[in-house]
Amino acid sequence: MLDSNPFDRHLWRRFSATALPYWFQDEKWRARGLLLLLVVLLFGQTGFSVLFNQLTGEFTSALAAKDAPRFWNAIRDCFLILIVAVPIYAFYYYVRDKLGVFWRRWLTRQFLGRYFEGRSYYELNASAEIDNPDQRISEDINTFTQRSLYYLLVVIGSLLDLLAFSGVLWSISTELVFFLIAYAIAGTAATLLVFGRTLIRLNFYQLKKEANFRFGLVRVRENAEAIAFYRGEAQESSQVQSRFNEAFGNYMRLIKAQLNLNLFQYGYSFMTIILPSAIIAHRVLSGELEVGSAIQAAGAFAAILRALTLIVDNFEGFSRFAAGIDRLDSFSGFLSAHKDTSQNIVMAEDSRLAIENLTVQTPNRERTLIRSLTLSINSGEGLMIAGSSGSGKSSLLRAIAGLWHAGSGCIVRPDAGEMLFLPQRPYMLLGSLRSQLLYPQQNLDVADEELLQLLARVNLPDIAARLGGLDAELDWAKVLSVGEQQRVAFARVLLAAPRYAILDEATSALDEDNEEHLYRLLAESSTTLISVGHRASILKYHKQVLKLDGHGGWRLYRTEDYTPDL
């Protein structure tokens, strides 16, 4: 739930939890050094601003007095200052952007590490709590680092301007100083109380709805062939249009709220052009002050007002920034959450694979799929899992893989490197044909001839020559049929030679001859098979059959005692 006050202590807590680690961990000295350099450059900018303000008043007074030498001396001094000031201003932006990109790189690495650690990416995929994690990593982090640095430097610059110009303004008009303080307080209070809650909320939802719209378009691109086969263009178009309409409707409300803020901001700003001159006009008209002094006072007034009304002038950006902080903080909180393991399945590591009094539930614990299952799968004695659709076959495999935790009991299994899982739809990573065969072990040194022979063994003898060789980089999920992808997945198992291979209908797109051939290859290896399947032809490659009834019950058979459902 968003806070009504966008600048309260809770926002600061959320911001600091994400921002502070960079300044106190491994890259802290480079970060602090670049920040210190930026502060030094800001000192230079502030000093030049004061000098330019003084010289503006000087040559204005010279013009009013028709004093030519005085005027040209002031112009000459301006040019001399420019020679030094321009490089300082330019270098400031270079250092700021460099620090920003270093910070983004560091923070992105931290989030990516946590995203992949403990399969958080999988947990997020099954959770409706966090939308569009890809956008939060790729875009929200970039915005966070850039905006954080920008506003930090704006605050520091405003403090320097406040200190530098206060003396100038006090020396010219004390009444302007008191008026300025009252004016700044009134403007800031009005901005926070009147516009704060609405803009924060609308900006938060705009980020979410824009991300949903983008995600819908990506889904269409990723599933273009399936949509085309189904002729589902009308429904997909309707869904994408609906997501866009939600973003559009929220944006219309946002710009309406922004209109009200703009009316206040511009009226507030334009009044600063009139009011300083009006307040000290009597002193200029009476000859007490030179015209140039009035110009200096107006410049100092504007500089101090910008420093004091930081929230008023930047509120639109602040509101978007605060919404982004909420998104990153909730994402970080999900990645860091310690889940309750008291009611979870216990995983134990051993060379064998065994299940002890295992109960498997759906992730929300609303349904029990398997109750009190106990069995042992000895090396070389495969297990086939049978049952009707929805009986929990794939769920049991997910539990063995450590993807599902809801339930109780214990699963004893070898190290993850000794097990390889083959889903029904194999994963084809971005990369070469060679990388598809080596996946997930990319550091293996395997000769080309061995890889080509491996492809021939799984009935893909010409795939390398046909598609550009082992190092050709294509979108393999689109280039290869599902049957070809399943054969590549079997090649991975043959190459990796794990202790156990767990196949979840991994031959569903293959004819019986290819299925028979691939299973025979695995049976001749040292790999023990655990299969979910429906064809009776693969029974002979397993010593046991686990039959699930779909209501939590189960029964274990020796293969020779099992009669498959017809």
VMD Tcl script that draws the C-alpha trace (Angstrom):
set ca {
  {0.00 0.00 0.00}
  {1.41 3.39 -0.96}
  {1.92 5.97 1.76}
  {0.01 9.21 1.52}
  {3.16 11.18 2.21}
  {5.81 10.29 -0.39}
  {8.69 11.71 1.64}
  {8.16 10.01 5.01}
  {10.60 7.86 6.96}
  {9.27 4.68 5.31}
  {10.27 5.92 1.88}
  {13.70 6.80 3.24}
  {14.02 3.28 4.72}
  {13.09 1.69 1.39}
  {15.49 3.97 -0.47}
  {18.43 3.46 1.88}
  {18.03 -0.33 1.90}
  {18.70 -0.35 -1.84}
  {21.08 2.61 -2.17}
  {23.48 2.45 0.78}
  {25.20 -0.96 0.24}
  {27.04 0.32 -2.85}
  {28.77 3.01 -0.80}
  {29.93 0.59 1.92}
  {30.88 -2.60 0.08}
  {33.48 -3.74 -2.45}
  {33.38 -0.71 -4.79}
  {33.04 1.86 -2.02}
  {36.38 3.67 -2.54}
  {35.83 4.29 -6.23}
  {32.24 5.37 -5.54}
  {33.24 7.74 -2.74}
  {36.15 9.12 -4.76}
  {33.94 9.96 -7.75}
  {31.29 11.45 -5.46}
  {33.92 13.63 -3.74}
  {35.14 14.79 -7.16}
  {31.55 15.70 -8.07}
  {31.17 17.73 -4.87}
  {34.40 19.59 -5.67}
  {33.08 20.33 -9.16}
  {29.81 21.54 -7.62}
  {31.79 23.93 -5.43}
  {33.36 25.27 -8.62}
  {29.98 25.64 -10.31}
  {28.53 27.47 -7.32}
  {31.50 29.82 -7.18}
  {31.18 30.62 -10.87}
  {27.42 31.18 -10.46}
  {28.10 33.79 -7.76}
  {30.74 35.49 -9.94}
  {28.45 35.54 -12.98}
  {25.64 36.98 -10.86}
  {27.94 39.74 -9.60}
  {29.28 40.53 -13.07}
  {25.74 40.61 -14.50}
  {24.85 43.26 -11.95}
  {28.14 45.04 -12.65}
  {27.74 45.48 -16.39}
  {24.02 46.27 -15.96}
  {24.94 49.10 -13.59}
  {27.69 50.18 -16.02}
  {25.16 50.37 -18.86}
  {22.73 52.33 -16.69}
  {25.53 54.75 -15.76}
  {26.82 54.84 -19.37}
  {30.28 53.95 -18.04}
  {31.99 52.27 -21.04}
  {35.32 51.25 -19.37}
  {33.45 49.68 -16.46}
  {31.15 47.80 -18.85}
  {33.92 46.35 -21.05}
  {35.99 45.36 -18.01}
  {32.99 43.36 -16.74}
  {32.51 41.71 -20.17}
  {36.22 40.80 -20.28}
  {36.03 39.22 -16.83}
  {33.00 37.20 -17.95}
  {34.91 35.74 -20.89}
  {37.91 34.89 -18.68}
  {35.66 33.07 -16.22}
  {33.96 31.20 -19.07}
  {37.28 29.72 -20.19}
  {37.62 27.99 -16.82}
  {33.93 27.39 -16.10}
  {32.94 25.55 -19.29}
  {35.34 22.58 -18.79}
  {34.24 22.28 -15.15}
  {30.56 22.12 -16.11}
  {31.23 19.59 -18.91}
  {33.48 17.38 -16.77}
  {30.89 17.41 -14.00}
  {28.31 15.70 -16.22}
  {30.89 13.19 -17.47}
  {31.86 12.17 -13.91}
  {28.21 12.04 -12.82}
  {27.23 9.71 -15.68}
  {30.31 7.55 -15.11}
  {29.48 7.11 -11.43}
  {25.87 6.37 -12.38}
  {26.78 3.57 -14.78}
  {29.23 2.02 -12.26}
  {26.49 2.06 -9.65}
  {24.01 0.51 -12.07}
  {26.46 -2.27 -12.95}
  {27.10 -3.09 -9.30}
  {23.41 -3.05 -8.31}
  {22.39 -5.08 -11.37}
  {24.95 -7.75 -10.46}
  {23.58 -7.88 -6.91}
  {19.99 -8.29 -8.07}
  {20.92 -10.85 -10.73}
  {22.85 -12.88 -8.17}
  {19.85 -13.00 -5.86}
  {17.48 -13.54 -8.80}
  {19.21 -16.78 -9.80}
  {20.21 -17.87 -6.29}
  {17.94 -20.51 -4.83}
  {15.89 -20.48 -8.04}
  {14.18 -17.22 -7.07}
  {13.42 -16.63 -10.75}
  {11.28 -19.79 -10.67}
  {9.48 -18.76 -7.47}
  {8.76 -15.35 -9.00}
  {7.34 -16.95 -12.12}
  {4.76 -18.75 -10.02}
  {3.93 -15.71 -7.88}
  {1.50 -12.91 -8.66}
  {3.11 -10.73 -5.99}
  {5.87 -9.31 -8.21}
  {5.03 -8.30 -11.77}
  {7.60 -7.97 -14.57}
  {10.87 -8.76 -12.74}
  {12.72 -8.35 -16.04}
  {11.68 -4.69 -16.23}
  {12.66 -4.11 -12.61}
  {16.16 -5.40 -13.32}
  {16.71 -3.81 -16.73}
  {14.89 -0.48 -16.37}
  {13.98 0.25 -12.75}
  {17.56 -0.24 -11.53}
  {18.87 2.10 -14.22}
  {16.29 4.73 -13.31}
  {16.99 4.28 -9.61}
  {20.75 4.82 -9.88}
  {20.52 7.72 -12.32}
  {17.75 9.52 -10.42}
  {19.32 8.85 -7.01}
  {22.57 10.39 -8.13}
  {20.79 13.26 -9.82}
  {18.73 14.17 -6.76}
  {21.67 13.71 -4.38}
  {23.72 16.18 -6.40}
  {20.74 18.52 -6.73}
  {20.43 18.58 -2.93}
  {24.17 19.18 -2.47}
  {24.14 21.88 -5.15}
  {21.11 23.50 -3.53}
  {22.84 23.60 -0.15}
  {25.92 25.22 -1.72}
  {23.73 27.77 -3.54}
  {21.90 28.49 -0.30}
  {25.15 29.19 1.52}
  {26.75 31.13 -1.32}
  {23.84 33.39 -2.25}
  {22.41 34.00 1.22}
  {25.23 36.44 2.00}
  {24.70 38.24 -1.32}
  {20.96 38.62 -0.73}
  {21.34 39.58 2.95}
  {23.78 42.33 2.04}
  {21.29 43.80 -0.44}
  {17.89 43.30 1.25}
  {17.04 41.57 4.54}
  {13.33 41.89 3.84}
  {13.77 39.73 0.72}
  {15.37 37.01 2.86}
  {12.42 36.83 5.26}
  {9.89 36.93 2.43}
  {11.81 34.18 0.63}
  {11.73 31.81 3.62}
  {7.99 32.25 4.12}
  {7.32 31.85 0.38}
  {9.36 28.63 0.15}
  {7.68 27.05 3.18}
  {4.21 27.86 1.87}
  {4.96 26.46 -1.60}
  {6.48 23.23 -0.31}
  {3.62 22.58 2.11}
  {1.02 23.19 -0.60}
  {2.79 20.82 -3.00}
  {3.05 17.94 -0.51}
  {-0.42 18.27 0.98}
  {-2.38 18.93 -2.19}
  {-0.58 16.96 -4.90}
  {1.52 14.36 -3.07}
  {-0.65 11.28 -2.60}
  {-2.38 11.37 -5.98}
  {0.74 11.72 -8.12}
  {2.69 9.04 -6.25}
  {-0.14 6.53 -6.65}
  {-0.75 7.30 -10.33}
  {2.95 7.11 -11.20}
  {3.26 3.76 -9.40}
  {0.36 2.28 -11.36}
  {1.62 3.79 -14.62}
  {4.93 1.93 -14.27}
  {3.04 -1.30 -13.62}
  {0.55 -0.92 -16.46}
  {3.23 0.07 -18.99}
  {5.21 -3.01 -17.99}
  {2.11 -5.22 -18.41}
  {1.52 -3.78 -21.89}
  {5.13 -4.47 -22.88}
  {4.93 -7.99 -21.45}
  {1.83 -8.71 -23.53}
  {3.65 -7.71 -26.71}
  {6.64 -9.89 -25.79}
  {4.30 -12.86 -25.20}
  {2.86 -12.46 -28.70}
  {6.33 -12.45 -30.24}
  {7.44 -15.50 -28.25}
  {4.33 -17.50 -29.14}
  {3.77 -16.20 -32.66}
  {3.59 -19.63 -34.31}
  {1.10 -21.09 -31.82}
  {-1.11 -18.01 -32.11}
  {-0.96 -18.22 -35.90}
  {-1.93 -21.92 -35.89}
  {-4.88 -21.21 -33.61}
  {-5.77 -18.06 -35.58}
  {-5.95 -16.34 -32.23}
  {-5.07 -12.87 -33.54}
  {-8.39 -11.35 -32.54}
  {-8.17 -12.48 -28.92}
  {-4.48 -11.59 -28.59}
  {-5.12 -8.19 -30.13}
  {-8.00 -7.66 -27.72}
  {-5.83 -8.54 -24.72}
  {-2.98 -6.29 -25.81}
  {-5.42 -3.48 -26.55}
  {-6.97 -3.97 -23.11}
  {-3.55 -3.65 -21.44}
  {-2.80 -0.54 -23.47}
  {-6.21 0.94 -22.60}
  {-5.43 0.45 -18.90}
  {-2.12 2.28 -19.34}
  {-3.83 4.96 -21.41}
  {-6.63 5.49 -18.89}
  {-4.19 5.76 -15.99}
  {-2.01 8.15 -17.98}
  {-5.00 10.39 -18.70}
  {-5.65 10.60 -14.95}
  {-1.95 11.22 -14.41}
  {-1.71 14.14 -16.84}
  {-4.87 15.65 -15.35}
  {-3.25 15.56 -11.92}
  {-0.06 16.87 -13.51}
  {-2.01 19.78 -15.03}
  {-3.06 20.90 -11.56}
  {0.53 20.68 -10.36}
  {1.80 22.59 -13.41}
  {-0.71 25.37 -12.86}
  {0.57 25.76 -9.32}
  {4.27 25.37 -10.22}
  {4.28 27.87 -13.06}
  {2.24 30.41 -11.15}
  {4.55 29.93 -8.18}
  {7.67 30.32 -10.35}
  {6.50 33.29 -12.40}
  {5.64 35.19 -9.25}
  {9.33 35.07 -8.34}
  {10.07 37.21 -11.40}
  {7.76 39.94 -10.17}
  {7.94 39.84 -6.38}
  {11.68 40.49 -5.75}
  {11.66 43.58 -7.96}
  {8.40 44.79 -6.43}
  {9.78 44.43 -2.89}
  {12.97 46.43 -3.48}
  {11.64 48.75 -6.21}
  {11.30 51.71 -3.82}
  {15.01 51.53 -2.94}
  {16.04 51.49 -6.61}
  {13.63 54.29 -7.55}
  {14.87 56.40 -4.62}
  {18.48 55.92 -5.75}
  {19.46 53.96 -2.66}
  {20.36 50.90 -4.80}
  {21.88 50.71 -8.29}
  {19.96 48.90 -11.01}
  {22.72 46.26 -11.05}
  {22.19 45.59 -7.34}
  {18.54 44.89 -8.06}
  {19.62 42.44 -10.78}
  {22.00 40.76 -8.34}
  {19.25 40.56 -5.72}
  {16.86 38.98 -8.22}
  {19.50 36.42 -9.24}
  {20.35 35.59 -5.64}
  {16.65 35.38 -4.77}
  {16.04 32.93 -7.63}
  {19.05 30.77 -6.66}
  {18.05 30.56 -2.99}
  {14.40 29.93 -3.89}
  {15.44 27.01 -6.11}
  {17.40 25.60 -3.19}
  {14.53 26.02 -0.72}
  {11.79 24.82 -3.08}
  {13.56 21.71 -4.27}
  {10.43 19.59 -3.76}
  {8.14 22.07 -5.51}
  {10.34 22.33 -8.60}
  {11.06 18.60 -8.87}
  {7.87 17.09 -7.53}
  {6.80 15.38 -10.75}
  {10.17 13.65 -11.02}
  {10.20 12.90 -7.29}
  {6.80 11.20 -7.53}
  {7.94 8.92 -10.38}
  {11.16 8.23 -8.49}
  {9.26 7.33 -5.31}
  {7.06 4.93 -7.29}
  {10.19 3.28 -8.71}
  {11.66 2.92 -5.21}
  {8.52 1.05 -4.13}
  {8.86 -1.37 -7.06}
  {12.53 -2.08 -6.44}
  {12.04 -2.42 -2.68}
  {9.19 -4.92 -3.06}
  {11.29 -6.88 -5.58}
  {14.28 -6.89 -3.25}
  {12.07 -7.91 -0.35}
  {10.75 -10.90 -2.29}
  {14.28 -12.01 -3.22}
  {15.43 -11.70 0.40}
  {12.37 -13.25 2.02}
  {13.06 -16.22 4.29}
  {10.28 -18.64 3.57}
  {8.80 -20.70 6.35}
  {10.40 -24.14 6.04}
  {8.73 -25.70 9.07}
  {6.05 -27.31 6.87}
  {8.25 -27.92 3.83}
  {9.72 -31.01 2.23}
  {13.22 -31.76 3.58}
  {16.02 -32.35 1.06}
  {18.97 -34.57 2.04}
  {22.05 -35.34 -0.07}
  {23.34 -38.86 -0.62}
  {24.53 -41.03 -3.51}
  {21.17 -42.81 -3.65}
  {17.69 -41.57 -4.59}
  {14.95 -42.33 -2.06}
  {11.64 -40.86 -0.94}
  {10.63 -41.17 2.69}
  {7.07 -40.55 3.90}
  {6.61 -37.80 1.32}
  {3.47 -35.70 1.09}
  {3.27 -33.30 -1.87}
  {0.87 -30.37 -1.92}
  {0.17 -27.60 -4.40}
  {2.23 -24.45 -3.68}
  {-0.76 -22.75 -2.04}
  {-1.32 -25.93 0.06}
  {-4.96 -26.09 -1.02}
  {-4.71 -29.61 -2.41}
  {-2.76 -32.73 -1.46}
  {-1.48 -34.50 -4.56}
  {0.50 -37.36 -3.00}
  {0.27 -38.63 0.56}
  {2.93 -40.56 2.58}
  {4.93 -41.89 -0.36}
  {7.96 -44.06 0.42}
  {10.17 -45.74 -2.17}
  {13.80 -46.27 -3.14}
  {15.26 -46.14 -6.65}
  {18.41 -48.20 -6.81}
  {21.10 -47.58 -9.39}
  {20.21 -49.27 -12.67}
  {16.61 -49.91 -11.61}
  {14.47 -47.28 -13.28}
  {11.08 -46.02 -12.14}
  {8.11 -45.22 -14.37}
  {5.44 -42.91 -12.95}
  {1.92 -43.44 -14.29}
  {-1.48 -41.94 -13.60}
  {-4.19 -39.85 -15.13}
  {-3.68 -36.21 -16.06}
  {-3.54 -34.02 -12.95}
  {-2.70 -36.89 -10.63}
  {0.60 -35.31 -9.54}
  {3.18 -36.99 -11.79}
  {4.97 -33.80 -12.87}
  {4.51 -32.35 -9.39}
  {6.46 -35.28 -7.92}
  {9.29 -34.61 -10.38}
  {9.30 -30.94 -9.36}
  {9.56 -31.98 -5.72}
  {12.50 -34.28 -6.50}
  {14.14 -31.42 -8.39}
  {13.69 -29.14 -5.37}
  {11.32 -26.79 -7.22}
  {8.26 -27.55 -5.08}
  {8.55 -27.35 -1.30}
  {4.96 -27.50 -0.05}
  {4.34 -30.67 1.89}
  {6.30 -32.84 4.29}
  {8.62 -35.81 4.39}
  {12.13 -36.23 3.03}
  {13.72 -36.67 -0.38}
  {17.22 -38.17 -0.38}
  {19.01 -37.44 -3.65}
  {22.48 -37.07 -5.15}
  {24.14 -33.74 -5.81}
  {22.38 -31.66 -8.48}
  {25.26 -32.33 -10.89}
  {24.44 -36.06 -10.75}
  {20.86 -35.53 -11.93}
  {19.50 -34.20 -15.21}
  {15.87 -33.30 -15.82}
  {14.25 -33.45 -19.26}
  {10.93 -31.56 -19.43}
  {8.38 -32.17 -22.17}
  {9.40 -28.93 -23.86}
  {13.22 -28.79 -23.78}
  {14.91 -25.49 -23.05}
  {16.92 -24.08 -25.94}
  {19.26 -21.35 -24.73}
  {20.51 -18.45 -26.81}
  {23.77 -19.54 -28.40}
  {25.35 -22.04 -30.75}
  {24.40 -25.63 -31.54}
  {27.48 -26.65 -29.57}
  {26.17 -24.81 -26.48}
  {22.80 -26.60 -26.83}
  {24.55 -29.97 -26.59}
  {26.82 -28.98 -23.70}
  {24.07 -27.28 -21.67}
  {24.09 -26.81 -18.71}
  {27.86 -27.51 -18.57}
  {29.44 -24.93 -20.87}
  {33.06 -25.49 -19.81}
  {33.40 -29.03 -21.18}
  {36.07 -29.53 -23.83}
  {34.49 -31.93 -26.32}
  {35.89 -32.50 -29.82}
  {33.74 -31.56 -32.79}
  {33.86 -35.12 -34.12}
  {32.46 -36.45 -30.85}
  {29.59 -33.95 -30.92}
  {28.78 -34.82 -34.54}
  {28.76 -38.51 -33.70}
  {26.48 -37.76 -30.75}
  {24.01 -36.01 -33.05}
  {24.05 -39.00 -35.38}
  {23.32 -41.33 -32.45}
  {20.11 -39.42 -31.62}
  {19.02 -39.47 -35.29}
  {20.06 -35.91 -36.12}
  {22.97 -36.72 -38.47}
  {22.66 -33.75 -40.84}
  {21.49 -30.99 -38.49}
  {24.92 -29.36 -38.10}
  {25.66 -29.30 -41.84}
  {22.14 -28.13 -42.65}
  {22.11 -25.23 -40.16}
  {25.62 -23.82 -40.44}
  {27.79 -26.00 -38.22}
  {28.26 -26.48 -34.50}
  {29.04 -22.82 -33.92}
  {26.03 -21.42 -35.77}
  {23.97 -19.16 -33.48}
  {20.25 -19.31 -34.23}
  {16.96 -19.11 -32.37}
  {16.95 -22.88 -31.87}
  {13.53 -22.96 -30.20}
  {12.07 -21.75 -33.51}
  {14.49 -23.39 -35.95}
  {14.10 -26.92 -34.54}
  {10.84 -28.81 -34.25}
  {9.78 -30.01 -30.80}
  {10.79 -33.55 -31.78}
  {14.26 -32.36 -32.81}
  {14.57 -30.41 -29.58}
  {13.70 -33.53 -27.59}
  {16.43 -35.48 -29.40}
  {18.93 -32.71 -28.61}
  {17.88 -33.03 -24.96}
  {18.63 -36.77 -25.04}
  {22.03 -35.96 -26.55}
  {22.70 -33.75 -23.53}
  {21.99 -36.70 -21.21}
  {24.24 -39.03 -23.18}
  {27.06 -36.46 -23.08}
  {26.67 -35.56 -19.39}
  {26.14 -39.20 -18.27}
  {24.41 -38.28 -14.96}
  {23.64 -40.84 -12.27}
  {19.90 -40.23 -12.73}
  {17.89 -38.86 -15.67}
  {14.35 -37.72 -14.92}
  {12.13 -37.53 -18.01}
  {8.76 -35.77 -17.90}
  {7.08 -37.04 -21.09}
  {10.38 -36.19 -22.78}
  {9.49 -38.20 -25.93}
  {5.93 -36.92 -26.39}
  {6.71 -35.40 -29.82}
  {8.56 -38.49 -31.13}
  {7.28 -41.53 -32.96}
  {7.60 -44.90 -31.24}
  {10.69 -45.93 -33.24}
  {12.63 -42.83 -32.21}
  {11.41 -43.16 -28.63}
  {12.50 -46.80 -28.53}
  {15.91 -45.91 -29.99}
  {16.60 -43.12 -27.48}
  {15.48 -45.11 -24.45}
  {17.69 -48.01 -25.55}
  {20.68 -45.65 -25.76}
  {20.08 -44.46 -22.20}
  {19.45 -47.98 -20.93}
  {22.85 -49.03 -22.31}
  {24.54 -46.25 -20.36}
  {25.12 -46.03 -16.62}
  {22.21 -43.59 -16.15}
  {19.16 -44.67 -14.13}
  {15.85 -43.54 -15.65}
  {12.83 -42.03 -13.90}
  {10.10 -41.44 -16.46}
  {6.66 -39.97 -16.71}
  {5.04 -41.48 -19.78}
  {1.94 -43.07 -21.23}
  {3.28 -45.56 -23.78}
  {3.59 -49.15 -22.66}
  {6.60 -49.56 -24.94}
  {8.94 -47.85 -22.41}
  {7.91 -50.06 -19.49}
  {10.74 -52.52 -20.17}
  {13.35 -49.86 -19.39}
  {12.14 -49.54 -15.78}
  {12.09 -52.03 -12.90}
  {9.28 -50.35 -10.94}
  {6.04 -48.52 -11.72}
  {4.50 -45.91 -9.39}
  {0.78 -45.49 -10.07}
  {-0.85 -42.30 -8.70}
  {-4.64 -42.22 -8.32}
  {-5.05 -38.42 -8.33}
  {-6.51 -38.29 -4.79}
  {-3.28 -38.54 -2.83}
  {-3.13 -42.34 -3.01}
  {-0.47 -44.40 -4.75}
  {0.68 -47.94 -5.40}
  {4.11 -49.33 -6.28}
  {4.45 -52.28 -8.68}
  {7.22 -54.41 -10.04}
  {7.13 -53.86 -13.79}
  {6.21 -57.46 -14.55}
  {3.21 -57.14 -12.23}
  {1.86 -53.90 -13.71}
  {-0.91 -53.83 -16.29}
  {-1.15 -50.45 -18.04}
  {-4.55 -48.84 -18.54}
  {-5.84 -49.26 -22.06}
}
mol new
graphics top color blue
foreach p $ca { graphics top sphere $p radius 0.5 }
foreach p [lrange $ca 0 end-1] q [lrange $ca 1 end] { graphics top cylinder $p $q radius 0.2 }
display resetview
